[in-house]
Each structure stands twice: as structure tokens, then as C-alpha cells.
Amino acid sequence: MNDNQHYQTCARYKAVSCHAIYKAVAIAALTAVSAGCIWAENAPNDGALSLKECINYALTHNISVRTSQYDATVARSRVDSANSDYYPQISVQNTTFNVASNGGNSQQSTGTTLSVSQNLYDGGLRENRVDSAKYGLLRTTASLSRTRQSVAYTVSRAYYNLLRARHLADVAKSNVTYNEGLRAQVLARSAVGDAAMVDSLPVDAQLASARVSLLSAQNAVRTAAVQLQSAMGISLRSDFDVQEITAEPTIQTAALEEYRKTALALRPDLQANNAATGAARSSSRSAKIALFPRPTVTAGYDQQVTGSGGANDSRIVGAIVFNVFDGGANRAAYREAKANQASAEAQEQQGKQDVLTDVEEAYLELSNTKERMTATAASLAAATKNYQVQQERYSQGVGTTLDLLNAEVQAVTAQSDDVQARYDYYTACAQMTYAVGKIGEGNEK
């Protein structure tokens, strides 16, 4: 239902002609619960946060995002550490010598030596360590991106749930107001003999039920506000407020296959799985190298800077390293590495299937909620028309209180369904954004 349709619905409410008191109460109730009227009349309060502001705040303060950022920092440090083996290692050593003669005299001398060493080749271990560290960085970076997307989606859902709870509370409050007005009208008619006192009994029961529903709805608003603040990583505030949604999401519904292609290209968790497989393969290569004789070449240079007792020295040393017997440790390490590689490859394949499943579920939910919005709009229009007819019948004395109450229940149910369908659609749009590997509204990255 678009805004014009909502406003037309509101206008139809106002066109109803009935008893003066009843008319004022009914119009106020139905106008308040009509989604379009609510959203048009309630301007954002000062300090109310938009969805974009909520998401941006969460991307900065949410503990999951911050933890993932720390993990990425650690991974970058590991890459730098692994790459350091490609550079010369330079150290300065200061030594003190005590030389004793046969006569008991001793002489002390000091000296400073500059040493430079370089690992030229170690059989491929260095390269595998660097590859593994780089894959680790790719994995943590991708995980950070997915965490940011997850937080944005969680905040979006919580934001929509809060607005949904607010509007459902408005529906419940208007229902109480309406039943209070109807009770007053029935009692007034009973006082002049136009109605029996027993006519107020079903109204009393309906009013009591409406008040219970209002209490539940108001508690749902408070709970939704707490959940949103928790998702944002913000300290709980009693004055926390958010802005209304004034327009539908701009997401364009495409073919299912287009969503699948986008998800396979963008989903960070797929990239993380791919990096995990690469890291596992690097570990397997390193474990395999340890099973066989391994050639190594190192270079070194020592330069006496001060003092005596040392000598300048340069060298290149080649060697063959082979662990003749280690109790089977290297073999066990290789089997473990190969098993980890097989597990990573299996998870990578399963990850692709999971992504396609996520996309299809999101697509079905998006399609369903769009259809439900159309259906609930038609239901609301029908319930509103029936409610208006019963109002006229009752005001003319040809309708019963029970007929009017039934029509009112149907109208309230239709209004609640309309609110639910609208916010289910908003949530489905956010779900599809998350499923294809994009971040929600509030961040352009």
C-alpha cells in the first residue's frame, strides 16, 4: 500500500457519519493506527537516530566488529613477521674478555661486533610460511567484512522491529480508546432507554482484553529498544529514540540467478573459506618438506667495530638438513596437515552451497512479503468498509453491539497485519542485502 492509498483510507475513515462522541473516538482510533497516517504525522524527534546512524554507530562500537579488527591487526603482524625472513638480520654484540696469565695477573678487554646474517634458502619453508600468513590475513579481512555485514543486518532487523512494535502499540492503544468510547456510548444510550444495560457486557470484556494487549505491546516496544541498543553496542538509555521510515527501501527485485551470481562473487565468507583452504595447503607443503632431506643456504658477515679479540669474517654456508629419527612426529604432522586441508576444502564446497541456500531463502521471503503487503492492503480496505457499514447500522439503531465489536476486531486485526507485512518487507530487503554479501544502509564500503 502506497502513501496515497493510506491517505485515501484515512479520508474514508473521516467520511463516516455517526454519533458525535462515537465518531470522534472512532476516527481518532482508526486514523492513529493507519500506517500511512502514523508515518506522515510523526515527525522525527530531536535526537532520534536514523537507520544509517544506528548502523554506522554499530560498525564503530559493536564488540564483534572491534574484535574482528584486532584479529586483522594480528594477521597483518604475522605477515610482516613472515616477510622479515627475506631481509638480512643485523645485530650488534658487545663482548668482554678476561684473560689470566700463569702469574695470576688478568687482563680485561672489550669489543663490539656487527653481525649480518641472511637466510638465502631453506628448502621452501620460508615461502610457505609467508603464503600461510598472507592467507591468514585474507581470511581475517574477509571475516571482518562479513562481521560488519552481519552487524548491519542485525541492527537493521532490530531497528525495524522497534518501529513495528511502536506501530502495533499504537494499534493497541487506539483499540483501547475506541472501546472506552463505545462503552461510554452504550451506557449513554442505556440511560435514555435506547439500549439495554447488558449490551455493555461484551464491550467491557473487549475493553479488558484490549488493555491487556496494550500492556503487552508497550512492553514489546521497551524490549525492542533494548535489543536495538544492544546490537549497536550502545549503553542503555531511557531517552533512546529512532526515526520513522518515510519511504520504502530502494532495493530492486532481480531474478534469482542474478542474486546467486552476486553472492558467489561478493560473499566475504566464501573468500574466507578460500583463504583457509590456501593456508591449509601451505601447511601441508611445509609438513611434507620436513619428511625429506632439506637443503639450506645461509650467509653471514661479522665486522669488528671496536676493541680487540675478534676478527672480520664473511661466509656462505650450505647444508642438508634431515631428521633421521623423530619417533614419527613429522609423519604425524603431515597426516594432520593433509586432514586439515581436506576439511578446509570440504568446508569451502559446503560454504558455496550454504550461500546459494541463503540467497534462495532470502528471495522467497522477499517475494512473499511483497505479496503479503498487497494482500493486507486489500484486507484492510475490506475490513475498513465493513467497519464503516456497521458504524452506520449501529448509529441508526438497526445494528447490534456484537456486530460492531466483530467489525472492530476485524479492522484492528487487518491494521496489525498491515503493519506486520510492511516491516516484514523491510526486514526481507535487509536479509537479501546480507545474503548477497553487501552491507546495509549506512556505509558505502
Residue pairs with C-beta under 8 A, 6 or more apart in sequence:
1 9
1 35
1 36
1 373
1 376
1 377
1 380
1 418
1 422
3 36
3 39
3 40
5 36
5 377
6 34
6 35
6 36
6 37
6 40
7 36
7 37
7 40
9 34
9 36
9 380
9 381
9 384
10 31
10 34
10 36
10 37
12 384
12 385
12 388
13 26
13 27
13 30
13 31
13 34
13 384
13 388
14 27
14 31
16 23
16 26
16 27
16 388
16 391
16 392
17 23
17 392
17 395
18 26
18 391
18 392
18 394
18 395
19 185
19 395
21 181
21 184
21 185
21 188
22 181
22 182
22 185
22 391
22 395
24 181
25 177
25 178
25 180
25 181
25 182
26 178
26 181
26 391
28 174
28 177
29 174
29 175
29 177
29 178
29 181
30 174
30 178
30 384
30 387
30 411
30 415
31 37
32 38
32 170
32 173
32 174
32 177
33 167
33 170
33 171
33 174
33 175
33 412
33 415
34 415
35 167
35 415
35 418
35 419
35 422
38 167
38 170
38 244
39 244
39 245
39 246
42 244
44 50
44 243
44 244
45 241
47 239
47 241
48 241
48 242
48 243
49 57
49 241
49 242
49 243
50 242
50 243
51 155
51 156
51 159
51 242
51 243
51 245
51 440
51 441
51 442
52 441
52 442
53 442
54 155
54 159
54 228
54 232
54 242
54 442
55 151
55 152
55 155
55 156
55 440
55 441
55 442
55 443
56 442
56 443
57 232
57 233
57 234
58 65
58 151
58 152
58 154
58 155
58 231
58 232
58 233
59 65
59 148
59 151
59 152
59 442
59 443
61 232
61 233
61 234
62 151
62 231
62 232
62 233
63 233
64 147
64 150
64 151
65 144
65 147
65 148
65 151
68 140
68 143
68 144
68 147
68 148
69 144
71 140
71 143
71 144
72 137
72 140
72 141
72 144
74 140
75 133
75 136
75 137
75 139
75 140
75 141
76 137
78 133
78 136
78 137
79 130
79 133
79 134
79 136
79 137
81 133
82 126
82 129
82 130
82 132
82 133
82 134
83 130
83 133
85 119
85 126
85 129
85 130
86 126
86 130
87 118
88 116
88 117
88 118
89 116
89 117
89 118
90 114
90 115
90 116
91 114
91 115
92 112
92 113
92 114
92 115
92 305
93 112
93 113
93 115
94 110
94 111
94 112
94 113
95 110
95 111
95 112
95 113
95 307
95 309
95 310
96 108
96 109
96 110
97 108
97 109
97 110
97 111
97 309
98 106
98 107
98 108
99 106
99 107
99 108
99 109
100 106
101 107
109 307
109 308
109 309
110 306
110 307
111 304
111 305
111 306
111 307
111 308
111 309
111 310
112 304
112 305
112 306
112 307
113 302
113 303
113 304
113 305
113 310
114 302
114 303
114 305
115 300
115 301
115 302
115 303
116 300
116 301
116 302
116 303
117 298
117 299
117 300
117 301
118 298
118 299
118 300
119 126
119 296
119 298
120 297
120 298
120 299
120 316
121 295
121 296
121 297
122 294
122 296
123 289
123 294
123 295
123 296
123 321
124 285
124 286
124 289
125 286
125 289
125 294
128 282
128 283
128 285
128 286
128 289
129 282
129 286
131 278
131 279
131 282
132 279
132 282
132 283
132 286
135 275
135 276
135 278
135 279
135 282
136 275
136 279
138 271
138 272
138 274
138 275
138 278
139 271
139 272
139 275
139 276
139 279
142 268
142 269
142 271
142 272
142 275
143 268
143 269
143 272
144 268
145 268
146 267
146 268
146 269
146 272
146 437
148 439
148 443
149 268
149 434
149 437
149 438
149 439
149 440
150 434
151 231
152 434
152 439
152 440
152 441
152 442
152 443
153 430
153 431
153 433
153 434
153 440
154 231
155 228
155 231
155 232
155 440
156 426
156 427
156 430
156 440
156 441
157 427
157 430
158 224
158 227
158 228
158 230
158 231
159 228
159 242
160 245
160 423
160 426
160 427
160 430
161 224
161 227
161 228
161 423
161 427
162 221
162 224
162 225
162 227
162 228
162 242
163 242
163 244
163 245
163 423
164 224
164 419
164 420
164 423
165 217
165 220
165 221
165 223
165 224
166 221
167 419
167 423
168 217
168 220
168 416
168 419
168 420
169 214
169 217
169 218
169 220
169 221
171 217
171 412
171 415
171 416
171 419
172 210
172 213
172 214
172 216
172 217
172 218
173 214
173 217
174 412
175 210
175 213
175 214
175 408
175 412
176 207
176 210
176 211
176 214
178 408
179 203
179 206
179 207
179 210
179 408
180 207
182 203
182 401
182 404
182 405
182 408
183 200
183 203
183 204
183 207
186 195
186 199
186 200
186 203
186 401
187 200
189 195
189 199
190 196
190 197
190 199
190 200
194 397
195 401
199 400
199 401
200 401
202 401
202 402
202 405
203 401
203 405
206 405
206 408
206 409
225 240
226 236
228 240
228 242
229 235
229 236
229 237
229 240
230 236
234 240
245 426
248 425
248 426
249 425
249 426
249 429
249 430
249 441
251 429
251 432
251 433
253 366
253 367
253 370
256 359
256 360
256 363
259 359
259 362
259 363
259 432
259 435
259 436
260 356
260 359
260 360
262 436
262 437
263 355
263 356
263 358
263 359
263 435
263 436
263 437
264 270
264 352
264 355
264 356
265 437
266 436
266 437
266 438
267 355
267 436
267 437
268 437
269 351
269 355
270 348
270 351
270 352
270 355
270 437
273 344
273 347
273 348
273 351
274 348
276 344
276 347
276 348
277 341
277 344
277 345
277 347
277 348
279 344
280 337
280 340
280 341
280 343
280 344
280 345
281 341
283 337
283 340
283 341
284 334
284 337
284 338
284 340
284 341
286 337
287 330
287 333
287 334
287 336
287 337
287 338
288 334
288 337
290 323
290 330
290 333
290 334
291 330
291 331
291 334
292 322
293 320
293 321
293 322
294 320
294 321
294 322
295 318
295 319
295 320
295 321
296 318
296 319
296 320
296 321
297 316
297 317
297 318
297 319
298 316
298 317
299 314
299 315
299 316
299 317
300 313
300 314
300 315
300 316
300 317
301 313
301 314
301 315
302 310
302 311
302 312
302 313
302 314
303 312
304 310
304 311
304 312
323 330
355 435
358 435
359 432
359 435
359 436
361 435
362 428
362 431
362 432
362 434
362 435
362 436
363 432
365 428
365 431
365 432
366 425
366 428
366 429
366 431
366 432
368 428
369 421
369 424
369 425
369 427
369 428
370 425
372 421
372 424
372 425
373 421
373 422
373 425
375 421
376 414
376 417
376 418
376 420
376 421
377 418
379 414
379 417
379 418
380 411
380 414
380 415
380 417
380 418
382 414
383 407
383 410
383 411
383 413
383 414
383 415
384 411
384 414
386 407
386 410
386 411
387 407
387 408
387 410
387 411
389 407
390 399
390 403
390 404
390 406
390 407
390 408
391 404
391 407
392 399
393 399
393 403
393 404
394 400
394 401
394 403
394 404
430 440
433 439
433 440
434 440
439 445
